[in-house]
Amino acid sequence: MRLSRRRLMLVALGAAAGAAGCSGPPGNVEPPAPSASPDPSLLRDDIADGITVEDRGFSTFQVPGLPATRRIVGAAGVFRNTTSQPMKIHVRFRFVDDAGRGWHSQESNDWAAVLNAGWGYLPPGQAVEFGDVDQVDAADADRVAGIVMYVIALPAAPSILLPAKIVGLKPRPTPKDEWDYVSFEVDCPLIKLEEPNFGLVYRSPEGRLIGGWFVYRANFIHLKDELPKGETDEYRQGTSRHTLPVVLPPGIQPGAVTMYLWPS
C-alpha cells in the first residue's frame, strides 16, 4: 500500500514532534485523553481553556494519479483565543462515524489526527483558521461522518501572524508529480524572516470548510528539497511574492484559500 510522502515523512520524523526546541514545549505533544462520557466509545471534543472553536468542516477528494481506492481527507476549523495572552495551539482532528465513535484505518492503529504536525500561533482575541489533509483508503474515508477536536494551548511570547494574499494556484502538472503549488504575496514587518511556518485553509464554493495544509518547520524539515526553482524561502522586509508546495483540493479557486505565516 502506498503512503503519501507527507505520511512517510511524519512517521520518520515522529520523534521531532517531541523535540521542537524553542518552537514548542519539551516532551510529548500528544493531546490529553478525550473528555469522559457515559459511553466511552463516543468521542468528545477536548479543547483547552481560553480557546473556542467557531466553525469546523471536513471533506474527501480523489488523490491525483492514484486509483479510486485512495482518497485524501481534509479537516479544518476556526479557533479563537479568548484570552489576553498570545497562545500557541496544537490541534488534532479525529474522525468519527455517524454514531460519534472513532474508527481505525489499515494504516494507523489509532486514526487520531489529520492535523498533528506541530504548533500554530494564535494572537490574543483573534480567530485563525487551521486545517490539514492526509491520504487514506477510500473505504476508510467513506466512514467519516464528522470530526472531534483535541486542542492544547500554551502561553507564548508575542510574535507575528502574517496574512498572505493568494495570487495563484497551480495544480501538479501531471498525476505523477508530488506537489501542487500556491503563489502568494506577504507584507513582512521584519528585516528578514526565514523558513516560516505556514498554514492554508480551503473552503467550498458555498463557504464550507473542507480542509487545509499545515507546515510546522520543526517537523517538516525536508521542505526545502521540494521548493520550486528560484524560491529562496526568505522573506525580506516589505512585500514579496513566493511559491510553496502544497496539496490542493481539485478545482479549488484562489478566493477560497486563506493563508497565514508565522516565525518558526
One Martini backbone bead per residue (centre of mass of N, CA, C, O) as a GRO file, in nm:
protein
  264
    1MET     BB    1   0.095   0.036   0.024
    2ARG     BB    2   0.062   0.372  -0.040
    3LEU     BB    3   0.225   0.645   0.087
    4SER     BB    4   0.261   0.945   0.153
    5ARG     BB    5   0.516   1.156   0.195
    6ARG     BB    6   0.403   1.287   0.445
    7ARG     BB    7   0.361   1.031   0.612
    8LEU     BB    8   0.654   0.933   0.599
    9MET     BB    9   0.782   1.183   0.727
   10LEU     BB   10   0.622   1.177   0.997
   11VAL     BB   11   0.717   0.903   1.085
   12ALA     BB   12   1.027   0.964   1.072
   13LEU     BB   13   0.961   1.243   1.260
   14GLY     BB   14   0.824   1.178   1.534
   15ALA     BB   15   1.044   1.279   1.740
   16ALA     BB   16   1.029   1.587   1.669
   17ALA     BB   17   0.764   1.664   1.821
   18GLY     BB   18   0.937   1.634   2.110
   19ALA     BB   19   1.191   1.834   1.965
   20ALA     BB   20   1.128   2.170   1.906
   21GLY     BB   21   1.233   2.346   2.109
   22CYS     BB   22   1.151   2.679   2.094
   23SER     BB   23   0.882   2.609   1.922
   24GLY     BB   24   0.824   2.411   2.168
   25PRO     BB   25   0.750   2.201   2.393
   26PRO     BB   26   0.858   1.974   2.584
   27GLY     BB   27   0.800   1.673   2.481
   28ASN     BB   28   0.502   1.549   2.440
   29VAL     BB   29   0.225   1.635   2.199
   30GLU     BB   30   0.011   1.483   2.309
   31PRO     BB   31  -0.299   1.470   2.381
   32PRO     BB   32  -0.539   1.440   2.573
   33ALA     BB   33  -0.779   1.276   2.680
   34PRO     BB   34  -1.085   1.247   2.633
   35SER     BB   35  -1.365   1.314   2.751
   36ALA     BB   36  -1.582   1.199   2.949
   37SER     BB   37  -1.842   0.944   2.911
   38PRO     BB   38  -2.089   0.725   2.933
   39ASP     BB   39  -1.966   0.651   2.647
   40PRO     BB   40  -1.638   0.578   2.566
   41SER     BB   41  -1.682   0.547   2.243
   42LEU     BB   42  -1.758   0.840   2.258
   43LEU     BB   43  -1.658   1.133   2.123
   44ARG     BB   44  -1.492   1.431   2.248
   45ASP     BB   45  -1.414   1.725   2.301
   46ASP     BB   46  -1.073   1.878   2.380
   47ILE     BB   47  -1.056   2.206   2.492
   48ALA     BB   48  -0.888   2.458   2.579
   49ASP     BB   49  -0.862   2.704   2.772
   50GLY     BB   50  -0.932   3.001   2.576
   51ILE     BB   51  -1.060   2.814   2.349
   52THR     BB   52  -1.243   2.838   2.045
   53VAL     BB   53  -1.494   2.696   1.822
   54GLU     BB   54  -1.663   2.837   1.529
   55ASP     BB   55  -1.568   2.614   1.318
   56ARG     BB   56  -1.627   2.327   1.093
   57GLY     BB   57  -1.469   2.080   0.862
   58PHE     BB   58  -1.504   1.837   0.584
   59SER     BB   59  -1.339   1.606   0.342
   60THR     BB   60  -1.330   1.438   0.019
   61PHE     BB   61  -1.072   1.331  -0.227
   62GLN     BB   62  -0.897   1.274  -0.489
   63VAL     BB   63  -0.604   1.117  -0.596
   64PRO     BB   64  -0.366   1.199  -0.789
   65GLY     BB   65  -0.283   0.911  -0.985
   66LEU     BB   66  -0.481   0.729  -0.827
   67PRO     BB   67  -0.684   0.517  -0.732
   68ALA     BB   68  -1.014   0.493  -0.604
   69THR     BB   69  -0.893   0.358  -0.328
   70ARG     BB   70  -0.815   0.658  -0.285
   71ARG     BB   71  -0.790   0.929  -0.037
   72ILE     BB   72  -0.854   1.259   0.059
   73VAL     BB   73  -0.851   1.411   0.377
   74GLY     BB   74  -1.024   1.687   0.539
   75ALA     BB   75  -0.963   1.953   0.790
   76ALA     BB   76  -1.128   2.228   0.976
   77GLY     BB   77  -1.088   2.540   1.173
   78VAL     BB   78  -1.201   2.796   1.403
   79PHE     BB   79  -0.980   2.974   1.621
   80ARG     BB   80  -1.010   3.123   1.948
   81ASN     BB   81  -0.859   3.373   2.147
   82THR     BB   82  -0.996   3.478   2.468
   83THR     BB   83  -0.739   3.601   2.557
   84SER     BB   84  -0.453   3.823   2.656
   85GLN     BB   85  -0.274   3.579   2.551
   86PRO     BB   86  -0.055   3.441   2.380
   87MET     BB   87  -0.078   3.144   2.167
   88LYS     BB   88  -0.011   2.797   2.142
   89ILE     BB   89  -0.137   2.546   1.918
   90HIS     BB   90  -0.264   2.204   1.929
   91VAL     BB   91  -0.415   2.014   1.666
   92ARG     BB   92  -0.675   1.755   1.659
   93PHE     BB   93  -0.834   1.550   1.422
   94ARG     BB   94  -1.110   1.333   1.470
   95PHE     BB   95  -1.271   1.067   1.346
   96VAL     BB   96  -1.621   0.993   1.284
   97ASP     BB   97  -1.910   0.851   1.291
   98ASP     BB   98  -2.247   0.868   1.310
   99ALA     BB   99  -2.225   0.797   1.634
  100GLY     BB  100  -1.926   0.909   1.741
  101ARG     BB  101  -1.713   0.702   1.654
  102GLY     BB  102  -1.425   0.583   1.628
  103TRP     BB  103  -1.160   0.479   1.399
  104HIS     BB  104  -0.989   0.245   1.183
  105SER     BB  105  -0.710   0.193   0.996
  106GLN     BB  106  -0.467   0.025   0.810
  107GLU     BB  107  -0.235   0.258   0.889
  108SER     BB  108  -0.375   0.307   1.186
  109ASN     BB  109  -0.460   0.228   1.500
  110ASP     BB  110  -0.496   0.551   1.539
  111TRP     BB  111  -0.733   0.763   1.400
  112ALA     BB  112  -0.649   1.072   1.526
  113ALA     BB  113  -0.529   1.250   1.270
  114VAL     BB  114  -0.456   1.525   1.066
  115LEU     BB  115  -0.365   1.753   1.264
  116ASN     BB  116  -0.012   1.674   1.392
  117ALA     BB  117   0.250   1.885   1.305
  118GLY     BB  118   0.204   2.117   1.533
  119TRP     BB  119   0.239   2.466   1.596
  120GLY     BB  120   0.031   2.746   1.652
  121TYR     BB  121  -0.043   3.090   1.622
  122LEU     BB  122  -0.238   3.292   1.875
  123PRO     BB  123  -0.365   3.572   1.917
  124PRO     BB  124  -0.518   3.788   2.102
  125GLY     BB  125  -0.861   3.780   2.016
  126GLN     BB  126  -0.815   3.577   1.776
  127ALA     BB  127  -0.907   3.436   1.462
  128VAL     BB  128  -0.806   3.110   1.324
  129GLU     BB  129  -0.721   2.905   1.061
  130PHE     BB  130  -0.708   2.540   1.064
  131GLY     BB  131  -0.551   2.272   0.862
  132ASP     BB  132  -0.576   1.944   0.687
  133VAL     BB  133  -0.424   1.653   0.525
  134ASP     BB  134  -0.484   1.309   0.406
  135GLN     BB  135  -0.411   0.963   0.327
  136VAL     BB  136  -0.650   0.705   0.231
  137ASP     BB  137  -0.871   0.482   0.223
  138ALA     BB  138  -1.180   0.480   0.089
  139ALA     BB  139  -1.324   0.309   0.305
  140ASP     BB  140  -1.247   0.504   0.534
  141ALA     BB  141  -1.355   0.772   0.421
  142ASP     BB  142  -1.662   0.673   0.409
  143ARG     BB  143  -1.686   0.678   0.742
  144VAL     BB  144  -1.697   0.977   0.752
  145ALA     BB  145  -1.911   1.217   0.959
  146GLY     BB  146  -1.684   1.352   1.148
  147ILE     BB  147  -1.543   1.575   1.408
  148VAL     BB  148  -1.297   1.595   1.653
  149MET     BB  149  -1.124   1.784   1.920
  150TYR     BB  150  -0.779   1.846   2.009
  151VAL     BB  151  -0.662   2.108   2.239
  152ILE     BB  152  -0.368   2.279   2.288
  153ALA     BB  153  -0.257   2.542   2.527
  154LEU     BB  154   0.008   2.792   2.530
  155PRO     BB  155   0.198   3.019   2.629
  156ALA     BB  156   0.330   3.304   2.445
  157ALA     BB  157   0.526   3.488   2.277
  158PRO     BB  158   0.533   3.753   2.110
  159SER     BB  159   0.424   3.781   1.769
  160ILE     BB  160   0.359   3.688   1.429
  161LEU     BB  161   0.076   3.713   1.190
  162LEU     BB  162   0.067   3.653   0.839
  163PRO     BB  163  -0.109   3.750   0.588
  164ALA     BB  164  -0.196   3.615   0.271
  165LYS     BB  165  -0.195   3.668  -0.082
  166ILE     BB  166  -0.353   3.512  -0.327
  167VAL     BB  167  -0.226   3.467  -0.681
  168GLY     BB  168  -0.191   3.138  -0.710
  169LEU     BB  169  -0.278   2.814  -0.856
  170LYS     BB  170  -0.092   2.492  -0.902
  171PRO     BB  171  -0.136   2.218  -1.029
  172ARG     BB  172  -0.017   1.939  -1.097
  173PRO     BB  173   0.099   1.859  -1.405
  174THR     BB  174   0.096   1.556  -1.305
  175PRO     BB  175   0.000   1.272  -1.139
  176LYS     BB  176   0.315   1.207  -1.065
  177ASP     BB  177   0.326   1.443  -0.908
  178GLU     BB  178   0.358   1.560  -0.573
  179TRP     BB  179   0.282   1.875  -0.630
  180ASP     BB  180   0.147   2.159  -0.549
  181TYR     BB  181   0.085   2.526  -0.584
  182VAL     BB  182   0.152   2.841  -0.410
  183SER     BB  183   0.088   3.185  -0.467
  184PHE     BB  184   0.218   3.480  -0.287
  185GLU     BB  185   0.165   3.761  -0.072
  186VAL     BB  186   0.379   3.941   0.170
  187ASP     BB  187   0.396   4.150   0.466
  188CYS     BB  188   0.702   4.223   0.617
  189PRO     BB  189   0.828   4.371   0.924
  190LEU     BB  190   1.088   4.236   0.896
  191ILE     BB  191   1.404   4.216   0.789
  192LYS     BB  192   1.390   3.888   0.839
  193LEU     BB  193   1.237   3.578   0.713
  194GLU     BB  194   1.287   3.232   0.782
  195GLU     BB  195   1.123   2.959   0.744
  196PRO     BB  196   0.823   2.954   0.782
  197ASN     BB  197   0.538   2.896   0.896
  198PHE     BB  198   0.234   2.734   0.752
  199GLY     BB  199  -0.118   2.800   0.653
  200LEU     BB  200  -0.406   2.645   0.505
  201VAL     BB  201  -0.748   2.712   0.389
  202TYR     BB  202  -1.044   2.549   0.273
  203ARG     BB  203  -1.325   2.624   0.056
  204SER     BB  204  -1.616   2.613  -0.061
  205PRO     BB  205  -1.841   2.775  -0.262
  206GLU     BB  206  -2.030   2.787   0.012
  207GLY     BB  207  -1.807   2.818   0.267
  208ARG     BB  208  -1.696   2.544   0.343
  209LEU     BB  209  -1.502   2.354   0.524
  210ILE     BB  210  -1.239   2.115   0.369
  211GLY     BB  211  -0.942   2.212   0.460
  212GLY     BB  212  -0.570   2.179   0.437
  213TRP     BB  213  -0.236   2.324   0.513
  214PHE     BB  214   0.049   2.220   0.727
  215VAL     BB  215   0.360   2.387   0.838
  216TYR     BB  216   0.611   2.263   1.062
  217ARG     BB  217   0.951   2.296   1.074
  218ALA     BB  218   1.035   2.104   1.311
  219ASN     BB  219   0.923   1.860   1.122
  220PHE     BB  220   0.934   1.979   0.815
  221ILE     BB  221   1.263   1.961   0.712
  222HIS     BB  222   1.230   1.892   0.377
  223LEU     BB  223   1.104   2.132   0.213
  224LYS     BB  224   1.341   2.252   0.048
  225ASP     BB  225   1.343   2.011  -0.163
  226GLU     BB  226   1.040   2.126  -0.282
  227LEU     BB  227   1.120   2.375  -0.405
  228PRO     BB  228   1.111   2.586  -0.637
  229LYS     BB  229   1.270   2.741  -0.866
  230GLY     BB  230   1.400   3.035  -0.695
  231GLU     BB  231   1.323   2.960  -0.406
  232THR     BB  232   1.434   3.077  -0.081
  233ASP     BB  233   1.257   3.125   0.185
  234GLU     BB  234   1.283   3.447   0.198
  235TYR     BB  235   1.175   3.738   0.402
  236ARG     BB  236   1.161   4.051   0.340
  237GLN     BB  237   1.111   4.359   0.391
  238GLY     BB  238   0.798   4.370   0.293
  239THR     BB  239   0.689   4.297  -0.023
  240SER     BB  240   0.640   3.954  -0.135
  241ARG     BB  241   0.696   3.673  -0.351
  242HIS     BB  242   0.570   3.327  -0.343
  243THR     BB  243   0.643   2.960  -0.361
  244LEU     BB  244   0.463   2.664  -0.253
  245PRO     BB  245   0.411   2.354  -0.139
  246VAL     BB  246   0.107   2.156  -0.185
  247VAL     BB  247  -0.234   2.049  -0.114
  248LEU     BB  248  -0.506   2.033  -0.341
  249PRO     BB  249  -0.806   2.068  -0.423
  250PRO     BB  250  -1.013   2.018  -0.663
  251GLY     BB  251  -1.093   2.332  -0.810
  252ILE     BB  252  -0.963   2.539  -0.656
  253GLN     BB  253  -0.977   2.878  -0.553
  254PRO     BB  254  -0.823   3.156  -0.441
  255GLY     BB  255  -1.085   3.267  -0.278
  256ALA     BB  256  -1.080   2.974  -0.098
  257VAL     BB  257  -0.804   3.086   0.036
  258THR     BB  258  -0.624   3.070   0.341
  259MET     BB  259  -0.326   3.252   0.472
  260TYR     BB  260  -0.045   3.185   0.698
  261LEU     BB  261   0.238   3.330   0.878
  262TRP     BB  262   0.518   3.221   1.095
  263PRO     BB  263   0.758   3.184   1.302
  264SER     BB  264   0.998   2.918   1.380
   0.00000   0.00000   0.00000
